[in-house]
Amino acid sequence: MTATTSTRSAPVPAAPGTWVRHATTVPPTDAYPGVDELLASFRALADAHPGLVSERRIGTSTLGEPLYCFTVGDAAEAGGYVVVGGVHPNEPVGAVTALRLATALCEDAGLRAHFEGAWHIVPCVDPDGARLNEGWFATPTDKRAYGRHFYRPAGREQVEWTFPFSYKKAWFDRVLPETHALMRLIDAVRPRFLTTLHNCEAGGVYYYMNRPAPALYDVLAAIPASVGLPLATGEPEAAHVPLYAPAVYGCIDMRDAYDHLEGLGVDAASKIAGASSAAYAERHGTFYFVTEVPHWSHPDADDGTPTEERYADVVRRRSVALAETGAFLGSVLEAADPDLTIPSPFLRAVRDFVPSLPELAALDAARADTLPDRAATVAERYDCEASVHSFRVRFGGMLLRALGAELVAGTATPEVRRGHAELLTAYEEWERAAEPATGEPIEIATLSGVQYAALLAAADHARVSVPAPDPGTDRDLG
């Protein structure tokens, strides 16, 4: 691309087509990199471009692993761009995207000049959790391997959702060391633009941003369309988020979540942990943006055709399925729990997630009573059904891993072995049911390409719309 003239007082946005073409520029790969491989690739890039790429430690993980940030450009310049991978360790598309971004910035002087600022890239902010998913990174199209090697931390152990939060009766300050590292980075850079790199499981592409940006909506639709991916136009991930455009949402805000839960009669303060990186970065006027891309695509994801089923009934049907799943997993966990001796991350996760299933079922049932009397679309029905498969594969898989740890260690009692066998029988049936429902695998390069192109388009919007901060001397980049 051609570099624009450096005019900070009146920056000009690039033509939308500039960014769409980037969706096809990610090199093909059959696997996601593990933590060590990812860091080695970034270090090789830094070695190949001395003086342009710098590496620094920004913190330490819960288990004691150093956390690193790689900066392309002048690390001392405020108001740049922050990109964070691995905020949810089961979402590895961002690792490929982060490396592609860093490589392109090193190799394309015009791209660097266009953005007029340093890029601060954290390849993986939760290496502890990422390592627990590496069992499926090498075979990402194998849905069985995905579920059997899946790990997602308990809510209060997730980097993205443990920023400080205070609202009404809620108070959270148990900030993780990984989260604290990001807080220091954000405060040091005071970025114009922040993206945390996420992906979902099945369906279509959707986006989050912390404020409306109408100039972006057309290009955000065009990017996935250019590679044949649908938008996700069915059920939103959270019922309380604002919809700005098809598949473009406002951020999940914990204040809105609190009010939503309170309106449904739930003790909101007991259910909400921390805030997000988006909420934390608001103090700097940062434009925050997320692209969610699915591992598997399904044509129903953006089908707005009305079905013969009422919308409220589809949501109620999901409520019943979630309640049944929660009751079964809860019974297995409750029976085995007194004999479990290994406090693994998997056990902490299922102790957090499994009780949430009947609570989600109750929320769905209450929400169904408030929905308009209309037919559900094919996309809404698909999302409701796919989410049940997702919960079963995720939570059932982690409970298998928690019980299996006792078998491997030789500490499994007869009750633990019985629970493992009972769960395995049900889980194998859940795997068979989920196989066709989740859809077809998508090439990693395609997923990363969509995320990469959308990231550049959103960063360009921030370059134009968010002023650079005044220079300061109180910045500590570590």
ROMAR-624008 format. One record per residue (C-alpha): z, y, x negated; residue number from 0. Coordinates in pm, whole numbers, plus 50000, padded with zeros to 5 digits. Each point is the difference from the previous one (the first is absolute). Example, Ala and Ser with C-alpha at 12.3 -4.5 7.8 and 13.67 -1.06 7.14 Angstrom:
BEGIN
[[50780, 49550, 48770], 0]
[[49934, 50344, 49863], 1]
This chain:
BEGIN
[[50000, 50000, 50000], 0]
[[49955, 50360, 49895], 1]
[[50315, 50189, 49905], 2]
[[50080, 50307, 50205], 3]
[[50082, 50332, 49840], 4]
[[50371, 50043, 49938], 5]
[[50098, 50258, 50261], 6]
[[50357, 49936, 50099], 7]
[[50008, 50306, 50228], 8]
[[49718, 49870, 50222], 9]
[[49935, 49628, 49945], 10]
[[49703, 49848, 50179], 11]
[[50015, 49646, 50149], 12]
[[49745, 49745, 49888], 13]
[[49742, 49878, 50251], 14]
[[50140, 49703, 50198], 15]
[[49720, 49773, 49882], 16]
[[50128, 50048, 49647], 17]
[[50301, 49787, 50082], 18]
[[49836, 49739, 50226], 19]
[[49787, 49871, 49715], 20]
[[50312, 49921, 49794], 21]
[[50085, 49716, 50242], 22]
[[49754, 49774, 49817], 23]
[[50099, 50082, 49642], 24]
[[50296, 49764, 49946], 25]
[[49908, 49706, 49773], 26]
[[50014, 49657, 50168], 27]
[[50307, 49782, 49947], 28]
[[50126, 49677, 50153], 29]
[[50370, 50058, 49940], 30]
[[50270, 50263, 50000], 31]
[[50160, 50077, 49664], 32]
[[50357, 49902, 49931], 33]
[[50243, 50260, 49873], 34]
[[49952, 49922, 49630], 35]
[[49620, 49988, 50032], 36]
[[49994, 50328, 50188], 37]
[[50210, 50184, 49742], 38]
[[49794, 49850, 49717], 39]
[[49683, 50135, 50163], 40]
[[50147, 50350, 50025], 41]
[[50113, 49987, 49637], 42]
[[49656, 49887, 49891], 43]
[[49856, 50299, 50185], 44]
[[50247, 50232, 49826], 45]
[[49909, 49852, 49661], 46]
[[49631, 50052, 50075], 47]
[[50056, 50366, 50098], 48]
[[50263, 50142, 49764], 49]
[[50101, 50354, 50082], 50]
[[49881, 49965, 50358], 51]
[[50236, 49732, 50134], 52]
[[50374, 50009, 49937], 53]
[[50263, 49744, 50090], 54]
[[50363, 50072, 50074], 55]
[[50294, 49814, 50144], 56]
[[50127, 50152, 50326], 57]
[[50282, 49761, 50085], 58]
[[50131, 49646, 50015], 59]
[[49966, 49737, 50272], 60]
[[50292, 49836, 50174], 61]
[[49971, 49698, 49771], 62]
[[49966, 50214, 49687], 63]
[[49623, 50023, 49950], 64]
[[49861, 50332, 49870], 65]
[[49792, 50202, 50247], 66]
[[49699, 50180, 49859], 67]
[[49773, 50288, 50094], 68]
[[49660, 50057, 49839], 69]
[[49870, 50356, 50007], 70]
[[49633, 50089, 49966], 71]
[[49990, 50365, 49892], 72]
[[50270, 50247, 49900], 73]
[[50332, 49845, 50104], 74]
[[50178, 50335, 49965], 75]
[[49786, 50169, 50266], 76]
[[50167, 50028, 50342], 77]
[[49824, 49951, 50328], 78]
[[49792, 49697, 49919], 79]
[[49945, 49675, 50186], 80]
[[50244, 49708, 50029], 81]
[[49881, 49647, 50077], 82]
[[50254, 49718, 50043], 83]
[[49920, 49630, 50015], 84]
[[50219, 49711, 50103], 85]
[[50235, 50186, 50233], 86]
[[49985, 49684, 50211], 87]
[[49963, 49708, 49758], 88]
[[49800, 49786, 50244], 89]
[[49724, 50265, 50007], 90]
[[49801, 49962, 49674], 91]
[[49670, 50169, 50092], 92]
[[50144, 50319, 49853], 93]
[[50028, 49842, 49654], 94]
[[49621, 49965, 49987], 95]
[[49955, 50348, 50146], 96]
[[50238, 50162, 49752], 97]
[[49818, 49845, 49705], 98]
[[49660, 50098, 50140], 99]
[[50118, 50360, 50047], 100]
[[50142, 50025, 49649], 101]
[[49684, 49849, 49850], 102]
[[49770, 50235, 50192], 103]
[[50203, 50305, 49901], 104]
[[49979, 49898, 49635], 105]
[[49628, 49929, 50007], 106]
[[49881, 50286, 50223], 107]
[[50073, 50346, 49864], 108]
[[49842, 50154, 50309], 109]
[[50246, 49821, 50228], 110]
[[50294, 50124, 49792], 111]
[[49868, 50356, 49998], 112]
[[49944, 49999, 50374], 113]
[[50366, 49934, 50076], 114]
[[50138, 50252, 49749], 115]
[[50329, 49826, 49940], 116]
[[50174, 49701, 49850], 117]
[[50019, 49664, 50176], 118]
[[50333, 49820, 49975], 119]
[[49949, 49631, 50079], 120]
[[50284, 49749, 50042], 121]
[[49826, 49660, 49995], 122]
[[50292, 49805, 50149], 123]
[[50331, 50156, 50101], 124]
[[50158, 49669, 50114], 125]
[[49924, 49744, 49728], 126]
[[50296, 49785, 50108], 127]
[[49848, 49947, 50343], 128]
[[49641, 49978, 49877], 129]
[[50086, 49708, 49775], 130]
[[50124, 49808, 50306], 131]
[[49653, 50030, 50156], 132]
[[49800, 49900, 49692], 133]
[[49976, 49644, 50132], 134]
[[49720, 50109, 50235], 135]
[[49842, 50283, 49798], 136]
[[49763, 49758, 49824], 137]
[[49869, 49852, 50328], 138]
[[50014, 50287, 50251], 139]
[[49757, 49841, 50248], 140]
[[50227, 49695, 50040], 141]
[[50208, 50084, 50307], 142]
[[50227, 49702, 49944], 143]
[[50083, 50115, 49646], 144]
[[50057, 50352, 50133], 145]
[[50267, 49891, 50247], 146]
[[50169, 49746, 49773], 147]
[[50032, 50252, 49714], 148]
[[50062, 50314, 50207], 149]
[[50285, 50238, 49930], 150]
[[50094, 50335, 50151], 151]
[[50341, 50149, 49927], 152]
[[50264, 50058, 50264], 153]
[[49972, 50346, 50152], 154]
[[50270, 50159, 49786], 155]
[[49838, 49856, 49687], 156]
[[49656, 50155, 50062], 157]
[[49905, 50285, 49769], 158]
[[49796, 50183, 50264], 159]
[[50285, 50006, 50255], 160]
[[50304, 50084, 49789], 161]
[[49964, 50373, 49943], 162]
[[50301, 50210, 50111], 163]
[[50023, 50054, 50374], 164]
[[50231, 50191, 50232], 165]
[[49934, 50054, 50369], 166]
[[50236, 50009, 50298], 167]
[[50237, 49705, 49943], 168]
[[49789, 49839, 49727], 169]
[[50084, 50039, 49632], 170]
[[49842, 49817, 49709], 171]
[[50059, 50059, 49630], 172]
[[49988, 49650, 49847], 173]
[[49691, 50090, 49804], 174]
[[49847, 49720, 49793], 175]
[[49942, 50061, 49629], 176]
[[49626, 49964, 50061], 177]
[[50016, 50261, 50275], 178]
[[50202, 50231, 49779], 179]
[[49730, 49972, 49734], 180]
[[49741, 50116, 50254], 181]
[[50225, 50285, 50113], 182]
[[50021, 50128, 49642], 183]
[[49625, 49966, 49955], 184]
[[49921, 50185, 50323], 185]
[[50243, 50280, 49917], 186]
[[49860, 50031, 49648], 187]
[[49634, 50010, 50102], 188]
[[50039, 50184, 50333], 189]
[[49668, 49843, 50097], 190]
[[49732, 50143, 50219], 191]
[[49916, 49643, 50097], 192]
[[50200, 49679, 50028], 193]
[[49874, 49660, 50105], 194]
[[50189, 49673, 50006], 195]
[[49760, 49706, 49992], 196]
[[50040, 49762, 50294], 197]
[[49811, 49726, 50173], 198]
[[50045, 49802, 50319], 199]
[[49911, 49641, 50086], 200]
[[49742, 49973, 50274], 201]
[[49778, 50218, 50216], 202]
[[49851, 50332, 49896], 203]
[[50053, 50308, 49785], 204]
[[50239, 50279, 50098], 205]
[[50158, 50303, 49841], 206]
[[50319, 50207, 49990], 207]
[[50038, 50366, 49903], 208]
[[50290, 50241, 50022], 209]
[[49807, 50274, 50178], 210]
[[49677, 50023, 50198], 211]
[[49684, 50036, 49789], 212]
[[49697, 50014, 50233], 213]
[[49765, 50058, 49707], 214]
[[50079, 49647, 49880], 215]
[[49957, 49797, 50319], 216]
[[49624, 49947, 49986], 217]
[[49997, 49891, 49638], 218]
[[50297, 49768, 50055], 219]
[[49798, 49828, 50273], 220]
[[49683, 49995, 49790], 221]
[[50158, 49837, 49694], 222]
[[50091, 49662, 50155], 223]
[[49685, 50007, 50214], 224]
[[49792, 50029, 49681], 225]
[[50120, 49654, 49890], 226]
[[50010, 49839, 50344], 227]
[[50374, 50014, 50068], 228]
[[50132, 50096, 50344], 229]
[[50265, 50256, 50076], 230]
[[50324, 49878, 50157], 231]
[[49996, 50161, 50344], 232]
[[50245, 49777, 50187], 233]
[[50381, 50004, 49994], 234]
[[50154, 50242, 49746], 235]
[[50237, 49862, 49740], 236]
[[50275, 50218, 50149], 237]
[[49995, 50110, 50363], 238]
[[50140, 50347, 49925], 239]
[[49744, 50123, 49744], 240]
[[49755, 50276, 50105], 241]
[[49631, 49912, 50019], 242]
[[49778, 50266, 49838], 243]
[[49665, 49820, 50028], 244]
[[49886, 49638, 50045], 245]
[[50203, 49796, 49747], 246]
[[50148, 50319, 49847], 247]
[[50374, 50043, 50057], 248]
[[50275, 50235, 49908], 249]
[[50258, 49854, 49764], 250]
[[50273, 49767, 50118], 251]
[[50288, 50247, 50008], 252]
[[50354, 49867, 50027], 253]
[[50108, 50292, 50217], 254]
[[49732, 49909, 50253], 255]
[[50099, 49635, 49968], 256]
[[50362, 50091, 50069], 257]
[[49908, 50197, 50312], 258]
[[49770, 49721, 50119], 259]
[[50269, 49734, 49962], 260]
[[50262, 50225, 50156], 261]
[[49769, 50052, 50299], 262]
[[49981, 49624, 50048], 263]
[[50379, 49973, 50004], 264]
[[50035, 49860, 49647], 265]
[[50272, 50098, 49750], 266]
[[49747, 50169, 49772], 267]
[[50245, 50085, 49723], 268]
[[50070, 49631, 49940], 269]
[[49630, 49909, 49973], 270]
[[49860, 50268, 49771], 271]
[[50038, 49997, 49624], 272]
[[49838, 50263, 49782], 273]
[[49710, 50239, 50019], 274]
[[49659, 49964, 49834], 275]
[[49835, 50153, 49694], 276]
[[49798, 50215, 50242], 277]
[[50316, 50155, 50142], 278]
[[50145, 50057, 49653], 279]
[[49684, 50170, 49869], 280]
[[49992, 50246, 50291], 281]
[[50230, 50231, 49802], 282]
[[49709, 50070, 49766], 283]
[[49737, 50055, 50270], 284]
[[49825, 49681, 49888], 285]
[[49717, 49849, 50201], 286]
[[50090, 49633, 50047], 287]
[[49741, 49736, 50080], 288]
[[49979, 49622, 50045], 289]
[[49708, 49763, 50050], 290]
[[50086, 49664, 50155], 291]
[[49733, 49736, 49937], 292]
[[50022, 49640, 50132], 293]
[[49976, 49679, 49799], 294]
[[49811, 49845, 50291], 295]
[[49764, 50163, 50245], 296]
[[49948, 49915, 50365], 297]
[[49735, 50146, 50235], 298]
[[50258, 50051, 50275], 299]
[[50184, 50258, 49787], 300]
[[49792, 50292, 50129], 301]
[[49873, 49860, 50330], 302]
[[50084, 50246, 50278], 303]
[[49867, 49777, 50278], 304]
[[50253, 49961, 50285], 305]
[[50135, 49648, 50048], 306]
[[50109, 49832, 50325], 307]
[[50365, 50031, 49894], 308]
[[50219, 50302, 50066], 309]
[[50115, 50192, 49692], 310]
[[50367, 49963, 50091], 311]
[[49957, 49624, 50048], 312]
[[49847, 49962, 49653], 313]
[[50300, 50177, 49849], 314]
[[50239, 49786, 50209], 315]
[[49822, 49685, 49879], 316]
[[50058, 50110, 49642], 317]
[[50364, 50065, 50088], 318]
[[50041, 49642, 50120], 319]
[[49832, 49856, 49691], 320]
[[50215, 50210, 49766], 321]
[[50315, 49897, 50184], 322]
[[49907, 49632, 49973], 323]
[[49917, 50033, 49630], 324]
[[50324, 50183, 49931], 325]
[[50205, 49743, 50190], 326]
[[49848, 49711, 49806], 327]
[[50027, 50159, 49655], 328]
[[50349, 50124, 50088], 329]
[[50114, 49651, 50094], 330]
[[49873, 49852, 49673], 331]
[[50160, 50277, 49795], 332]
[[50329, 49987, 50190], 333]
[[50034, 49624, 49956], 334]
[[49922, 50006, 49629], 335]
[[50171, 50326, 49906], 336]
[[50352, 49863, 49935], 337]
[[49855, 49762, 49741], 338]
[[49771, 50245, 49820], 339]
[[50126, 50068, 49648], 340]
[[49712, 50192, 49838], 341]
[[49999, 50375, 50090], 342]
[[49626, 50033, 49946], 343]
[[49790, 50301, 50102], 344]
[[49836, 49772, 50259], 345]
[[50336, 49929, 50162], 346]
[[50091, 50368, 50007], 347]
[[49665, 50077, 50157], 348]
[[50021, 49742, 50279], 349]
[[50359, 50094, 50077], 350]
[[49861, 50350, 50061], 351]
[[49668, 49919, 50170], 352]
[[50076, 49698, 50219], 353]
[[50264, 50177, 50213], 354]
[[49752, 50284, 50044], 355]
[[49756, 49782, 50196], 356]
[[50203, 49980, 50323], 357]
[[50068, 50371, 49963], 358]
[[49626, 50070, 49970], 359]
[[49944, 49778, 50303], 360]
[[50249, 50201, 50202], 361]
[[49837, 50327, 49892], 362]
[[49659, 49869, 50104], 363]
[[50136, 49897, 50339], 364]
[[50154, 50343, 50054], 365]
[[49686, 50175, 49881], 366]
[[49780, 49793, 50230], 367]
[[50180, 50150, 50298], 368]
[[49890, 50349, 49888], 369]
[[49631, 49925, 49937], 370]
[[49720, 50128, 50221], 371]
[[49859, 49757, 50257], 372]
[[49665, 49923, 49841], 373]
[[49811, 49713, 49842], 374]
[[50071, 49917, 49638], 375]
[[49708, 50041, 49764], 376]
[[49881, 49709, 49789], 377]
[[50137, 50182, 49693], 378]
[[50345, 50045, 50155], 379]
[[50015, 49636, 50099], 380]
[[49888, 49895, 49653], 381]
[[50264, 50213, 49826], 382]
[[50278, 49864, 50220], 383]
[[49898, 49640, 49933], 384]
[[49933, 50051, 49629], 385]
[[50341, 50161, 49947], 386]
[[50172, 49686, 50132], 387]
[[49807, 49784, 49753], 388]
[[50093, 50243, 49723], 389]
[[50372, 49986, 50075], 390]
[[49996, 49620, 50014], 391]
[[49812, 49960, 49674], 392]
[[50205, 50262, 49817], 393]
[[50353, 49927, 50116], 394]
[[49952, 49625, 50035], 395]
[[49851, 49988, 49651], 396]
[[50293, 50187, 49846], 397]
[[50253, 49777, 50181], 398]
[[49817, 49696, 49860], 399]
[[50033, 50153, 49653], 400]
[[50372, 50069, 50051], 401]
[[50068, 49644, 50113], 402]
[[49763, 49859, 49739], 403]
[[50196, 50170, 49724], 404]
[[50296, 49780, 50090], 405]
[[49780, 49688, 49990], 406]
[[49861, 50091, 49657], 407]
[[50346, 50082, 49863], 408]
[[50146, 49673, 50129], 409]
[[50257, 50178, 50218], 410]
[[49848, 49921, 50342], 411]
[[50239, 49837, 50245], 412]
[[49873, 49771, 50278], 413]
[[50007, 50297, 50239], 414]
[[49785, 50209, 49765], 415]
[[49753, 49713, 49954], 416]
[[49985, 49949, 50376], 417]
[[49936, 50368, 50062], 418]
[[49730, 50008, 49734], 419]
[[49821, 49702, 50154], 420]
[[50024, 50142, 50352], 421]
[[49870, 50338, 49890], 422]
[[49717, 49846, 49796], 423]
[[49872, 49811, 50305], 424]
[[49992, 50316, 50212], 425]
[[49862, 50208, 49714], 426]
[[49703, 49770, 49947], 427]
[[49910, 50048, 50367], 428]
[[50037, 50377, 49964], 429]
[[49764, 49989, 49700], 430]
[[49737, 49815, 50201], 431]
[[50028, 50248, 50289], 432]
[[49982, 50303, 49772], 433]
[[49694, 49882, 49807], 434]
[[49731, 50102, 50254], 435]
[[50201, 50283, 50153], 436]
[[50034, 50203, 49683], 437]
[[49625, 50004, 49927], 438]
[[49783, 49975, 49690], 439]
[[50103, 50099, 49647], 440]
[[49860, 50322, 49857], 441]
[[49892, 50044, 49638], 442]
[[50269, 50167, 49792], 443]
[[49746, 50248, 49860], 444]
[[49911, 50104, 50356], 445]
[[50363, 50057, 50097], 446]
[[50076, 50191, 49684], 447]
[[49675, 50194, 50031], 448]
[[50094, 50128, 50345], 449]
[[50346, 50095, 49878], 450]
[[49860, 50166, 49689], 451]
[[49735, 50204, 50183], 452]
[[50245, 50111, 50270], 453]
[[50256, 50094, 49733], 454]
[[49747, 50225, 49826], 455]
[[49895, 50165, 50327], 456]
[[50362, 50069, 50094], 457]
[[50087, 50125, 49652], 458]
[[49704, 50238, 50021], 459]
[[50134, 50128, 50331], 460]
[[50336, 50061, 49833], 461]
[[49829, 50176, 49709], 462]
[[49849, 50245, 50246], 463]
[[50285, 50037, 50247], 464]
[[50319, 49978, 49789], 465]
[[50062, 50277, 49746], 466]
[[50112, 49906, 49653], 467]
[[50372, 50069, 49944], 468]
[[50115, 50288, 49787], 469]
[[50061, 49894, 49640], 470]
[[50361, 49916, 49934], 471]
[[50218, 49896, 49711], 472]
[[50242, 49774, 50188], 473]
[[49772, 49697, 50004], 474]
[[50110, 49674, 49837], 475]
[[49724, 49742, 49972], 476]
[[50222, 49752, 49823], 477]
